[in-house]
């Protein structure tokens, strides 16, 4: 049996291992130093005051409000070619440039962020009329790799 040397840490591993026993890197796969670099744009949208909102409303109303918010934002971001990567609590993380990159990913991300603000203003009118509440967001951020946030 022949050992496989990890390209990342240099540890010798039995041939039957798929991952390095020392660092966990996939054996036989290119390391990040050799993998092509991907450029993506990430737009984050995070509600503020959702804890206080949850204390003010019954659970069913809160769920309906948040569902409407997430549905509206999904439509906006996906209509601009974004992929909703994660929804964590009341935050949405949208990626532009996956699975395939385009030259205008950053521009589409900024346009989606601007449209999401207009859609939220309209949604807030509806929420205010029905429940007497308005949703607020932390400042939207559009990031392209390690660049500074675009505000």
Secondary structure as a PSIPRED ss2 file (coil, helix, strand):
# PSIPRED VFORMAT (PSIPRED V4.0)

   1 X C   1.000  0.000  0.000
   2 X C   1.000  0.000  0.000
   3 X C   1.000  0.000  0.000
   4 X E   0.000  0.000  1.000
   5 X E   0.000  0.000  1.000
   6 X C   1.000  0.000  0.000
   7 X C   1.000  0.000  0.000
   8 X C   1.000  0.000  0.000
   9 X C   1.000  0.000  0.000
  10 X C   1.000  0.000  0.000
  11 X C   1.000  0.000  0.000
  12 X E   0.000  0.000  1.000
  13 X E   0.000  0.000  1.000
  14 X C   1.000  0.000  0.000
  15 X C   1.000  0.000  0.000
  16 X C   1.000  0.000  0.000
  17 X C   1.000  0.000  0.000
  18 X C   1.000  0.000  0.000
  19 X E   0.000  0.000  1.000
  20 X C   1.000  0.000  0.000
  21 X C   1.000  0.000  0.000
  22 X C   1.000  0.000  0.000
  23 X C   1.000  0.000  0.000
  24 X C   1.000  0.000  0.000
  25 X C   1.000  0.000  0.000
  26 X E   0.000  0.000  1.000
  27 X C   1.000  0.000  0.000
  28 X C   1.000  0.000  0.000
  29 X C   1.000  0.000  0.000
  30 X C   1.000  0.000  0.000
  31 X C   1.000  0.000  0.000
  32 X C   1.000  0.000  0.000
  33 X C   1.000  0.000  0.000
  34 X C   1.000  0.000  0.000
  35 X C   1.000  0.000  0.000
  36 X C   1.000  0.000  0.000
  37 X C   1.000  0.000  0.000
  38 X C   1.000  0.000  0.000
  39 X C   1.000  0.000  0.000
  40 X C   1.000  0.000  0.000
  41 X E   0.000  0.000  1.000
  42 X E   0.000  0.000  1.000
  43 X E   0.000  0.000  1.000
  44 X E   0.000  0.000  1.000
  45 X E   0.000  0.000  1.000
  46 X E   0.000  0.000  1.000
  47 X E   0.000  0.000  1.000
  48 X E   0.000  0.000  1.000
  49 X C   1.000  0.000  0.000
  50 X H   0.000  1.000  0.000
  51 X H   0.000  1.000  0.000
  52 X H   0.000  1.000  0.000
  53 X H   0.000  1.000  0.000
  54 X H   0.000  1.000  0.000
  55 X H   0.000  1.000  0.000
  56 X H   0.000  1.000  0.000
  57 X C   1.000  0.000  0.000
  58 X C   1.000  0.000  0.000
  59 X H   0.000  1.000  0.000
  60 X H   0.000  1.000  0.000
  61 X H   0.000  1.000  0.000
  62 X H   0.000  1.000  0.000
  63 X H   0.000  1.000  0.000
  64 X H   0.000  1.000  0.000
  65 X H   0.000  1.000  0.000
  66 X H   0.000  1.000  0.000
  67 X H   0.000  1.000  0.000
  68 X H   0.000  1.000  0.000
  69 X H   0.000  1.000  0.000
  70 X H   0.000  1.000  0.000
  71 X H   0.000  1.000  0.000
  72 X H   0.000  1.000  0.000
  73 X H   0.000  1.000  0.000
  74 X H   0.000  1.000  0.000
  75 X H   0.000  1.000  0.000
  76 X H   0.000  1.000  0.000
  77 X H   0.000  1.000  0.000
  78 X H   0.000  1.000  0.000
  79 X H   0.000  1.000  0.000
  80 X C   1.000  0.000  0.000
  81 X C   1.000  0.000  0.000
  82 X C   1.000  0.000  0.000
  83 X E   0.000  0.000  1.000
  84 X E   0.000  0.000  1.000
  85 X E   0.000  0.000  1.000
  86 X E   0.000  0.000  1.000
  87 X E   0.000  0.000  1.000
  88 X E   0.000  0.000  1.000
  89 X C   1.000  0.000  0.000
  90 X C   1.000  0.000  0.000
  91 X E   0.000  0.000  1.000
  92 X E   0.000  0.000  1.000
  93 X E   0.000  0.000  1.000
  94 X E   0.000  0.000  1.000
  95 X E   0.000  0.000  1.000
  96 X E   0.000  0.000  1.000
  97 X C   1.000  0.000  0.000
  98 X C   1.000  0.000  0.000
  99 X C   1.000  0.000  0.000
 100 X C   1.000  0.000  0.000
 101 X C   1.000  0.000  0.000
 102 X C   1.000  0.000  0.000
 103 X C   1.000  0.000  0.000
 104 X C   1.000  0.000  0.000
 105 X H   0.000  1.000  0.000
 106 X H   0.000  1.000  0.000
 107 X H   0.000  1.000  0.000
 108 X H   0.000  1.000  0.000
 109 X H   0.000  1.000  0.000
 110 X H   0.000  1.000  0.000
 111 X H   0.000  1.000  0.000
 112 X H   0.000  1.000  0.000
 113 X H   0.000  1.000  0.000
 114 X H   0.000  1.000  0.000
 115 X H   0.000  1.000  0.000
 116 X H   0.000  1.000  0.000
 117 X H   0.000  1.000  0.000
 118 X H   0.000  1.000  0.000
 119 X H   0.000  1.000  0.000
 120 X H   0.000  1.000  0.000
 121 X H   0.000  1.000  0.000
 122 X H   0.000  1.000  0.000
 123 X H   0.000  1.000  0.000
 124 X H   0.000  1.000  0.000
 125 X H   0.000  1.000  0.000
 126 X H   0.000  1.000  0.000
 127 X H   0.000  1.000  0.000
 128 X H   0.000  1.000  0.000
 129 X H   0.000  1.000  0.000
 130 X H   0.000  1.000  0.000
 131 X H   0.000  1.000  0.000
 132 X C   1.000  0.000  0.000
 133 X C   1.000  0.000  0.000
 134 X C   1.000  0.000  0.000
 135 X C   1.000  0.000  0.000
 136 X E   0.000  0.000  1.000
 137 X E   0.000  0.000  1.000
 138 X C   1.000  0.000  0.000
 139 X C   1.000  0.000  0.000
 140 X C   1.000  0.000  0.000
 141 X E   0.000  0.000  1.000
 142 X E   0.000  0.000  1.000
 143 X E   0.000  0.000  1.000
 144 X E   0.000  0.000  1.000
 145 X C   1.000  0.000  0.000
 146 X C   1.000  0.000  0.000
 147 X C   1.000  0.000  0.000
 148 X C   1.000  0.000  0.000
 149 X C   1.000  0.000  0.000
 150 X E   0.000  0.000  1.000
 151 X C   1.000  0.000  0.000
